Amino acid sequence: DVEETLVLVKPDGVARNLTGEILRRIEAKGYSLVDIRMIEPDRALLAEHYAEHEGKPFYEPLVEFMLSGPVVALRVAGNRVIEGFRALAGTTDPTTAAPGTIRGDFGRDWGLAVQQNLVHGSDSPESAARELALWFSA
Ligand code: CMP
């Protein structure tokens, strides 16, 4: 089925000038860019986006990290793009993410309190709908 997903280039990806490389990989895979925005999220937006992680030990460092600089939000479309982008991104921990993936090729452990792992991708159709509404409203 044709789906849409939310991809975020996180502050580390933007700061390291990897936005173009990440978008290149998405387009090279055959997915389509539908919308793009650079956003400086506030705490309220991040609290909604990361509601499921509230209370976890990495929650506060994660929010602080996401407040540390601009984020690029991408609305991306394609057949099975939700799982397809997560395959392009690689697993959460960039140290062990497979080479060939975005996180595996460009990420590592920087010794910080939170995984700086370059990108976010929605994990289900329900999350995608909720997150796209959040990041592309207003
Ligand atoms: P993401 O999957 O986009 O959304 C949750 C984020 O929390 C994840 O990326 C990482 O940046 C971070 N994260 C998840 N699990 C951990 C963990 N165990 N320790 C530190 N950070 C984490």
Backbone and ligand atoms as CSV (ligand in chain L), in Angstrom:
chain,resi,resn,atom,element,x,y,z
A,1,ASP,N,N,0.841,-1.203,0.000
A,1,ASP,CA,C,0.000,0.000,0.000
A,1,ASP,C,C,0.871,1.245,0.000
A,2,VAL,N,N,0.405,2.273,-0.659
A,2,VAL,CA,C,1.106,3.556,-0.589
A,2,VAL,C,C,0.885,4.134,0.806
A,3,GLU,N,N,1.978,4.492,1.431
A,3,GLU,CA,C,1.942,5.063,2.782
A,3,GLU,C,C,2.711,6.375,2.772
A,4,GLU,N,N,2.536,7.136,3.855
A,4,GLU,CA,C,3.408,8.279,4.124
A,4,GLU,C,C,4.037,8.072,5.493
A,5,THR,N,N,5.264,8.545,5.620
A,5,THR,CA,C,5.934,8.469,6.916
A,5,THR,C,C,6.557,9.809,7.243
A,6,LEU,N,N,6.801,10.029,8.540
A,6,LEU,CA,C,7.555,11.197,8.973
A,6,LEU,C,C,8.999,10.786,9.207
A,7,VAL,N,N,9.898,11.465,8.504
A,7,VAL,CA,C,11.331,11.329,8.768
A,7,VAL,C,C,11.794,12.637,9.391
A,8,LEU,N,N,12.562,12.548,10.466
A,8,LEU,CA,C,13.230,13.727,11.022
A,8,LEU,C,C,14.726,13.560,10.851
A,9,VAL,N,N,15.370,14.577,10.287
A,9,VAL,CA,C,16.822,14.681,10.397
A,9,VAL,C,C,17.062,15.408,11.712
A,10,LYS,N,N,17.605,14.692,12.678
A,10,LYS,CA,C,17.771,15.224,14.032
A,10,LYS,C,C,18.865,16.293,14.062
A,11,PRO,N,N,18.987,17.021,15.187
A,11,PRO,CA,C,19.970,18.117,15.229
A,11,PRO,C,C,21.397,17.693,14.875
A,12,ASP,N,N,21.778,16.464,15.215
A,12,ASP,CA,C,23.140,16.024,14.867
A,12,ASP,C,C,23.292,15.872,13.352
A,13,GLY,N,N,22.245,15.378,12.684
A,13,GLY,CA,C,22.299,15.226,11.236
A,13,GLY,C,C,22.367,16.558,10.512
A,14,VAL,N,N,21.586,17.536,11.003
A,14,VAL,CA,C,21.606,18.874,10.403
A,14,VAL,C,C,22.963,19.516,10.645
A,15,ALA,N,N,23.455,19.446,11.884
A,15,ALA,CA,C,24.722,20.097,12.238
A,15,ALA,C,C,25.889,19.502,11.460
A,16,ARG,N,N,25.805,18.227,11.152
A,16,ARG,CA,C,26.902,17.567,10.417
A,16,ARG,C,C,26.709,17.636,8.899
A,17,ASN,N,N,25.735,18.431,8.460
A,17,ASN,CA,C,25.515,18.653,7.019
A,17,ASN,C,C,25.184,17.356,6.279
A,18,LEU,N,N,24.407,16.492,6.965
A,18,LEU,CA,C,24.029,15.218,6.362
A,18,LEU,C,C,22.606,15.226,5.804
A,19,THR,N,N,21.928,16.377,5.854
A,19,THR,CA,C,20.539,16.421,5.385
A,19,THR,C,C,20.446,15.967,3.920
A,20,GLY,N,N,21.319,16.486,3.077
A,20,GLY,CA,C,21.277,16.138,1.656
A,20,GLY,C,C,21.569,14.666,1.417
A,21,GLU,N,N,22.544,14.128,2.133
A,21,GLU,CA,C,22.898,12.718,1.988
A,21,GLU,C,C,21.734,11.814,2.410
A,22,ILE,N,N,21.062,12.200,3.490
A,22,ILE,CA,C,19.926,11.407,3.966
A,22,ILE,C,C,18.789,11.467,2.953
A,23,LEU,N,N,18.493,12.661,2.454
A,23,LEU,CA,C,17.436,12.796,1.442
A,23,LEU,C,C,17.833,12.058,0.154
A,24,ARG,N,N,19.101,12.104,-0.192
A,24,ARG,CA,C,19.571,11.394,-1.385
A,24,ARG,C,C,19.288,9.891,-1.278
A,25,ARG,N,N,19.551,9.338,-0.107
A,25,ARG,CA,C,19.314,7.900,0.071
A,25,ARG,C,C,17.831,7.552,-0.020
A,26,ILE,N,N,16.988,8.421,0.538
A,26,ILE,CA,C,15.541,8.198,0.480
A,26,ILE,C,C,15.070,8.234,-0.977
A,27,GLU,N,N,15.542,9.221,-1.715
A,27,GLU,CA,C,15.125,9.349,-3.122
A,27,GLU,C,C,15.742,8.244,-3.983
A,28,ALA,N,N,16.991,7.858,-3.688
A,28,ALA,CA,C,17.643,6.793,-4.467
A,28,ALA,C,C,16.904,5.470,-4.294
A,29,LYS,N,N,16.309,5.277,-3.135
A,29,LYS,CA,C,15.527,4.056,-2.876
A,29,LYS,C,C,14.223,4.067,-3.672
A,30,GLY,N,N,13.812,5.244,-4.145
A,30,GLY,CA,C,12.604,5.360,-4.958
A,30,GLY,C,C,11.431,5.974,-4.235
A,31,TYR,N,N,11.643,6.436,-3.011
A,31,TYR,CA,C,10.560,7.109,-2.293
A,31,TYR,C,C,10.473,8.562,-2.730
A,32,SER,N,N,9.298,9.151,-2.519
A,32,SER,CA,C,9.050,10.519,-2.982
A,32,SER,C,C,8.944,11.492,-1.824
A,33,LEU,N,N,9.605,12.612,-1.989
A,33,LEU,CA,C,9.488,13.694,-1.019
A,33,LEU,C,C,8.210,14.470,-1.321
A,34,VAL,N,N,7.349,14.600,-0.307
A,34,VAL,CA,C,6.057,15.280,-0.470
A,34,VAL,C,C,6.091,16.669,0.157
A,35,ASP,N,N,6.817,16.791,1.273
A,35,ASP,CA,C,6.894,18.083,1.957
A,35,ASP,C,C,8.164,18.093,2.802
A,36,ILE,N,N,8.681,19.283,3.058
A,36,ILE,CA,C,9.923,19.425,3.819
A,36,ILE,C,C,9.878,20.739,4.591
A,37,ARG,N,N,10.346,20.708,5.829
A,37,ARG,CA,C,10.350,21.895,6.691
A,37,ARG,C,C,11.543,21.861,7.613
A,38,MET,N,N,12.144,23.008,7.856
A,38,MET,CA,C,13.127,23.103,8.939
A,38,MET,C,C,12.432,23.727,10.138
A,39,ILE,N,N,12.564,23.080,11.282
A,39,ILE,CA,C,11.807,23.464,12.471
A,39,ILE,C,C,12.745,23.513,13.678
A,40,GLU,N,N,12.531,24.510,14.538
A,40,GLU,CA,C,13.166,24.486,15.859
A,40,GLU,C,C,12.072,24.101,16.843
A,41,PRO,N,N,11.995,22.823,17.202
A,41,PRO,CA,C,10.878,22.365,18.029
A,41,PRO,C,C,10.955,22.948,19.438
A,42,ASP,N,N,9.796,23.162,20.049
A,42,ASP,CA,C,9.767,23.557,21.464
A,42,ASP,C,C,9.435,22.327,22.309
A,43,ARG,N,N,9.489,22.523,23.632
A,43,ARG,CA,C,9.263,21.389,24.541
A,43,ARG,C,C,7.884,20.762,24.350
A,44,ALA,N,N,6.889,21.596,24.059
A,44,ALA,CA,C,5.523,21.075,23.936
A,44,ALA,C,C,5.425,20.106,22.749
A,45,LEU,N,N,6.042,20.488,21.635
A,45,LEU,CA,C,6.024,19.614,20.450
A,45,LEU,C,C,6.759,18.302,20.748
A,46,LEU,N,N,7.905,18.412,21.407
A,46,LEU,CA,C,8.689,17.205,21.699
A,46,LEU,C,C,7.987,16.315,22.724
A,47,ALA,N,N,7.295,16.934,23.674
A,47,ALA,CA,C,6.563,16.144,24.668
A,47,ALA,C,C,5.476,15.317,23.990
A,48,GLU,N,N,4.829,15.909,22.987
A,48,GLU,CA,C,3.812,15.147,22.248
A,48,GLU,C,C,4.462,14.071,21.391
A,49,HIS,N,N,5.537,14.467,20.700
A,49,HIS,CA,C,6.197,13.516,19.796
A,49,HIS,C,C,6.723,12.307,20.563
A,50,TYR,N,N,7.323,12.554,21.742
A,50,TYR,CA,C,7.957,11.477,22.496
A,50,TYR,C,C,7.126,11.035,23.699
A,51,ALA,N,N,5.803,11.218,23.646
A,51,ALA,CA,C,4.932,10.872,24.781
A,51,ALA,C,C,5.163,9.447,25.280
A,52,GLU,N,N,5.396,8.515,24.344
A,52,GLU,CA,C,5.543,7.107,24.760
A,52,GLU,C,C,6.819,6.867,25.569
A,53,HIS,N,N,7.778,7.794,25.495
A,53,HIS,CA,C,9.048,7.605,26.216
A,53,HIS,C,C,9.104,8.368,27.537
A,54,GLU,N,N,8.030,9.125,27.865
A,54,GLU,CA,C,8.046,9.904,29.098
A,54,GLU,C,C,8.303,8.994,30.284
A,55,GLY,N,N,9.216,9.411,31.167
A,55,GLY,CA,C,9.535,8.613,32.347
A,55,GLY,C,C,10.713,7.683,32.152
A,56,LYS,N,N,11.114,7.444,30.905
A,56,LYS,CA,C,12.279,6.579,30.696
A,56,LYS,C,C,13.560,7.352,31.021
A,57,PRO,N,N,14.628,6.639,31.381
A,57,PRO,CA,C,15.852,7.333,31.810
A,57,PRO,C,C,16.447,8.245,30.739
A,58,PHE,N,N,16.226,7.938,29.473
A,58,PHE,CA,C,16.820,8.765,28.426
A,58,PHE,C,C,15.896,9.882,27.968
A,59,TYR,N,N,14.720,10.020,28.610
A,59,TYR,CA,C,13.737,10.993,28.107
A,59,TYR,C,C,14.256,12.433,28.168
A,60,GLU,N,N,14.742,12.866,29.333
A,60,GLU,CA,C,15.203,14.258,29.461
A,60,GLU,C,C,16.402,14.553,28.558
A,61,PRO,N,N,17.436,13.694,28.567
A,61,PRO,CA,C,18.535,13.923,27.616
A,61,PRO,C,C,18.068,13.942,26.159
A,62,LEU,N,N,17.091,13.115,25.839
A,62,LEU,CA,C,16.570,13.076,24.471
A,62,LEU,C,C,15.918,14.406,24.104
A,63,VAL,N,N,15.083,14.929,25.017
A,63,VAL,CA,C,14.423,16.210,24.751
A,63,VAL,C,C,15.460,17.329,24.645
A,64,GLU,N,N,16.444,17.334,25.547
A,64,GLU,CA,C,17.501,18.362,25.497
A,64,GLU,C,C,18.259,18.294,24.171
A,65,PHE,N,N,18.575,17.110,23.755
A,65,PHE,CA,C,19.271,16.914,22.472
A,65,PHE,C,C,18.422,17.448,21.317
A,66,MET,N,N,17.134,17.139,21.326
A,66,MET,CA,C,16.264,17.573,20.231
A,66,MET,C,C,16.021,19.085,20.239
A,67,LEU,N,N,16.290,19.727,21.409
A,67,LEU,CA,C,16.183,21.185,21.509
A,67,LEU,C,C,17.488,21.883,21.115
A,68,SER,N,N,18.523,21.112,20.828
A,68,SER,CA,C,19.863,21.697,20.679
A,68,SER,C,C,20.102,22.370,19.333
A,69,GLY,N,N,19.172,22.205,18.382
A,69,GLY,CA,C,19.353,22.841,17.083
A,69,GLY,C,C,18.209,22.483,16.175
A,70,PRO,N,N,18.195,23.070,14.985
A,70,PRO,CA,C,17.081,22.810,14.083
A,70,PRO,C,C,17.021,21.359,13.613
A,71,VAL,N,N,15.798,20.980,13.259
A,71,VAL,CA,C,15.468,19.638,12.795
A,71,VAL,C,C,14.868,19.813,11.400
A,72,VAL,N,N,15.143,18.892,10.494
A,72,VAL,CA,C,14.466,18.922,9.190
A,72,VAL,C,C,13.442,17.794,9.168
A,73,ALA,N,N,12.168,18.182,8.962
A,73,ALA,CA,C,11.074,17.215,8.884
A,73,ALA,C,C,10.758,16.941,7.426
A,74,LEU,N,N,10.649,15.654,7.083
A,74,LEU,CA,C,10.336,15.232,5.721
A,74,LEU,C,C,9.054,14.420,5.722
A,75,ARG,N,N,8.158,14.736,4.807
A,75,ARG,CA,C,6.998,13.878,4.552
A,75,ARG,C,C,7.350,13.054,3.315
A,76,VAL,N,N,7.409,11.747,3.496
A,76,VAL,CA,C,7.920,10.862,2.448
A,76,VAL,C,C,6.853,9.814,2.123
A,77,ALA,N,N,6.658,9.552,0.835
A,77,ALA,CA,C,5.610,8.636,0.398
A,77,ALA,C,C,6.180,7.484,-0.420
A,78,GLY,N,N,5.478,6.355,-0.348
A,78,GLY,CA,C,5.838,5.205,-1.174
A,78,GLY,C,C,5.200,3.938,-0.643
A,79,ASN,N,N,5.240,2.893,-1.435
A,79,ASN,CA,C,4.737,1.608,-0.970
A,79,ASN,C,C,5.603,1.103,0.178
A,80,ARG,N,N,4.986,0.823,1.294
A,80,ARG,CA,C,5.663,0.271,2.488
A,80,ARG,C,C,6.822,1.157,2.949
A,81,VAL,N,N,6.639,2.483,2.778
A,81,VAL,CA,C,7.747,3.391,3.128
A,81,VAL,C,C,8.034,3.410,4.630
A,82,ILE,N,N,7.060,3.079,5.471
A,82,ILE,CA,C,7.294,3.125,6.919
A,82,ILE,C,C,8.379,2.118,7.304
A,83,GLU,N,N,8.195,0.854,6.911
A,83,GLU,CA,C,9.238,-0.128,7.231
A,83,GLU,C,C,10.468,0.069,6.343
A,84,GLY,N,N,10.245,0.552,5.122
A,84,GLY,CA,C,11.368,0.770,4.213
A,84,GLY,C,C,12.325,1.825,4.725
A,85,PHE,N,N,11.791,2.923,5.265
A,85,PHE,CA,C,12.719,3.933,5.780
A,85,PHE,C,C,13.433,3.427,7.021
A,86,ARG,N,N,12.734,2.671,7.864
A,86,ARG,CA,C,13.408,2.154,9.066
A,86,ARG,C,C,14.552,1.209,8.700
A,87,ALA,N,N,14.384,0.503,7.579
A,87,ALA,CA,C,15.496,-0.333,7.090
A,87,ALA,C,C,16.653,0.534,6.600
A,88,LEU,N,N,16.341,1.634,5.914
A,88,LEU,CA,C,17.404,2.556,5.472
A,88,LEU,C,C,18.127,3.168,6.668
A,89,ALA,N,N,17.383,3.470,7.731
A,89,ALA,CA,C,17.957,4.142,8.905
A,89,ALA,C,C,18.877,3.213,9.688
A,90,GLY,N,N,18.506,1.939,9.787
A,90,GLY,CA,C,19.258,1.016,10.636
A,90,GLY,C,C,18.739,1.036,12.060
A,91,THR,N,N,19.297,0.165,12.883
A,91,THR,CA,C,18.797,0.017,14.245
A,91,THR,C,C,19.145,1.240,15.102
A,92,THR,N,N,18.451,1.368,16.242
A,92,THR,CA,C,18.546,2.569,17.087
A,92,THR,C,C,19.978,2.888,17.512
A,93,ASP,N,N,20.718,1.871,17.915
A,93,ASP,CA,C,22.084,2.096,18.421
A,93,ASP,C,C,23.051,2.204,17.242
A,94,PRO,N,N,23.608,3.397,17.007
A,94,PRO,CA,C,24.431,3.578,15.807
A,94,PRO,C,C,25.744,2.801,15.846
A,95,THR,N,N,26.190,2.408,17.028
A,95,THR,CA,C,27.434,1.638,17.112
A,95,THR,C,C,27.303,0.298,16.388
A,96,THR,N,N,26.133,-0.318,16.534
A,96,THR,CA,C,25.950,-1.663,15.976
A,96,THR,C,C,25.015,-1.686,14.776
A,97,ALA,N,N,24.491,-0.531,14.373
A,97,ALA,CA,C,23.653,-0.482,13.169
A,97,ALA,C,C,24.473,-0.977,11.977
A,98,ALA,N,N,23.846,-1.713,11.087
A,98,ALA,CA,C,24.571,-2.327,9.970
A,98,ALA,C,C,25.194,-1.268,9.069
A,99,PRO,N,N,26.454,-1.461,8.678
A,99,PRO,CA,C,27.027,-0.625,7.626
A,99,PRO,C,C,26.143,-0.702,6.378
A,100,GLY,N,N,26.023,0.413,5.689
A,100,GLY,CA,C,25.087,0.482,4.567
A,100,GLY,C,C,23.820,1.225,4.949
A,101,THR,N,N,23.549,1.309,6.261
A,101,THR,CA,C,22.412,2.095,6.729
A,101,THR,C,C,22.892,3.501,7.099
A,102,ILE,N,N,21.944,4.423,7.241
A,102,ILE,CA,C,22.295,5.802,7.601
A,102,ILE,C,C,23.022,5.820,8.947
A,103,ARG,N,N,22.439,5.155,9.933
A,103,ARG,CA,C,23.068,5.164,11.263
A,103,ARG,C,C,24.371,4.368,11.256
A,104,GLY,N,N,24.401,3.276,10.519
A,104,GLY,CA,C,25.599,2.438,10.474
A,104,GLY,C,C,26.759,3.115,9.764
A,105,ASP,N,N,26.459,3.930,8.774
A,105,ASP,CA,C,27.521,4.582,8.007
A,105,ASP,C,C,27.997,5.882,8.642
A,106,PHE,N,N,27.108,6.599,9.331
A,106,PHE,CA,C,27.457,7.951,9.789
A,106,PHE,C,C,27.398,8.135,11.292
A,107,GLY,N,N,26.849,7.158,12.034
A,107,GLY,CA,C,26.666,7.329,13.465
A,107,GLY,C,C,27.633,6.494,14.267
A,108,ARG,N,N,27.823,6.919,15.505
A,108,ARG,CA,C,28.539,6.111,16.490
A,108,ARG,C,C,28.184,6.631,17.861
A,109,ASP,N,N,28.716,5.986,18.884
A,109,ASP,CA,C,28.524,6.428,20.259
A,109,ASP,C,C,29.485,7.579,20.528
A,110,TRP,N,N,28.934,8.719,20.940
A,110,TRP,CA,C,29.768,9.888,21.229
A,110,TRP,C,C,30.004,10.040,22.727
A,111,GLY,N,N,29.606,9.043,23.499
A,111,GLY,CA,C,29.821,9.088,24.939
A,111,GLY,C,C,28.860,9.999,25.665
A,112,LEU,N,N,27.739,10.310,25.042
A,112,LEU,CA,C,26.761,11.229,25.623
A,112,LEU,C,C,25.635,10.436,26.278
A,113,ALA,N,N,24.749,11.154,26.955
A,113,ALA,CA,C,23.697,10.497,27.732
A,113,ALA,C,C,22.576,9.933,26.865
A,114,VAL,N,N,22.572,10.299,25.601
A,114,VAL,CA,C,21.482,9.849,24.733
A,114,VAL,C,C,22.074,9.390,23.410
A,115,GLN,N,N,21.389,8.475,22.772
A,115,GLN,CA,C,21.808,8.054,21.434
A,115,GLN,C,C,21.592,9.202,20.465
A,116,GLN,N,N,22.662,9.720,19.914
A,116,GLN,CA,C,22.520,10.679,18.813
A,116,GLN,C,C,22.579,9.829,17.546
A,117,ASN,N,N,21.423,9.615,16.951
A,117,ASN,CA,C,21.367,8.629,15.874
A,117,ASN,C,C,20.790,9.187,14.570
A,118,LEU,N,N,20.940,10.502,14.392
A,118,LEU,CA,C,20.804,11.178,13.096
A,118,LEU,C,C,19.399,11.328,12.541
A,119,VAL,N,N,18.578,10.292,12.674
A,119,VAL,CA,C,17.252,10.335,12.049
A,119,VAL,C,C,16.201,9.690,12.944
A,120,HIS,N,N,14.972,10.065,12.672
A,120,HIS,CA,C,13.802,9.395,13.238
A,120,HIS,C,C,12.907,8.966,12.088
A,121,GLY,N,N,12.277,7.817,12.203
A,121,GLY,CA,C,11.244,7.408,11.261
A,121,GLY,C,C,10.067,6.824,12.007
A,122,SER,N,N,8.864,7.183,11.600
A,122,SER,CA,C,7.654,6.652,12.250
A,122,SER,C,C,7.693,5.125,12.225
A,123,ASP,N,N,7.111,4.512,13.275
A,123,ASP,CA,C,7.202,3.048,13.376
A,123,ASP,C,C,5.926,2.299,13.018
A,124,SER,N,N,4.840,3.005,12.702
A,124,SER,CA,C,3.582,2.341,12.328
A,124,SER,C,C,2.713,3.358,11.591
A,125,PRO,N,N,1.685,2.888,10.881
A,125,PRO,CA,C,0.775,3.829,10.217
A,125,PRO,C,C,0.114,4.798,11.197
A,126,GLU,N,N,-0.193,4.301,12.403
A,126,GLU,CA,C,-0.827,5.155,13.416
A,126,GLU,C,C,0.151,6.244,13.876
A,127,SER,N,N,1.405,5.841,14.151
A,127,SER,CA,C,2.414,6.833,14.544
A,127,SER,C,C,2.654,7.828,13.420
A,128,ALA,N,N,2.708,7.347,12.194
A,128,ALA,CA,C,2.973,8.229,11.057
A,128,ALA,C,C,1.886,9.301,10.948
A,129,ALA,N,N,0.630,8.907,11.059
A,129,ALA,CA,C,-0.470,9.874,10.954
A,129,ALA,C,C,-0.384,10.904,12.071
A,130,ARG,N,N,-0.126,10.420,13.274
A,130,ARG,CA,C,-0.042,11.306,14.445
A,130,ARG,C,C,1.154,12.254,14.310
A,131,GLU,N,N,2.294,11.724,13.939
A,131,GLU,CA,C,3.524,12.533,13.875
A,131,GLU,C,C,3.497,13.509,12.705
A,132,LEU,N,N,2.952,13.105,11.577
A,132,LEU,CA,C,2.859,14.023,10.432
A,132,LEU,C,C,1.957,15.200,10.780
A,133,ALA,N,N,0.862,14.938,11.479
A,133,ALA,CA,C,-0.043,16.014,11.886
A,133,ALA,C,C,0.671,16.980,12.825
A,134,LEU,N,N,1.505,16.412,13.689
A,134,LEU,CA,C,2.218,17.211,14.687
A,134,LEU,C,C,3.266,18.127,14.039
A,135,TRP,N,N,4.083,17.575,13.181
A,135,TRP,CA,C,5.234,18.307,12.643
A,135,TRP,C,C,4.884,19.169,11.442
A,136,PHE,N,N,3.778,18.861,10.761
A,136,PHE,CA,C,3.405,19.644,9.590
A,136,PHE,C,C,2.161,20.493,9.799
A,137,SER,N,N,1.760,20.682,11.068
A,137,SER,CA,C,0.655,21.611,11.321
A,137,SER,C,C,1.216,22.998,11.629
A,138,ALA,N,N,0.394,23.981,11.607
A,138,ALA,CA,C,0.697,25.370,11.972
A,138,ALA,C,C,1.701,26.079,11.080
L,1,CMP,P1,P,14.062,7.328,18.033
L,1,CMP,O1,O,13.787,5.902,17.764
L,1,CMP,O2,O,13.918,8.323,16.950
L,1,CMP,O3,O,13.139,7.805,19.236
L,1,CMP,C1,C,13.496,7.521,20.569
L,1,CMP,C2,C,14.908,7.962,20.759
L,1,CMP,O4,O,15.383,7.800,22.063
L,1,CMP,C3,C,15.812,7.105,19.906
L,1,CMP,O5,O,15.600,7.449,18.573
L,1,CMP,C4,C,17.155,7.427,20.532
L,1,CMP,O6,O,17.643,8.694,20.111
L,1,CMP,C5,C,16.750,7.517,21.991
L,1,CMP,N1,N,16.933,6.261,22.681
L,1,CMP,C6,C,16.208,5.133,22.559
L,1,CMP,N2,N,16.641,4.179,23.381
L,1,CMP,C7,C,17.666,4.723,24.064
L,1,CMP,C8,C,18.535,4.247,25.084
L,1,CMP,N3,N,18.421,3.006,25.574
L,1,CMP,N4,N,19.458,5.087,25.552
L,1,CMP,C9,C,19.575,6.323,25.070
L,1,CMP,N5,N,18.774,6.839,24.112
L,1,CMP,C10,C,17.843,6.051,23.611
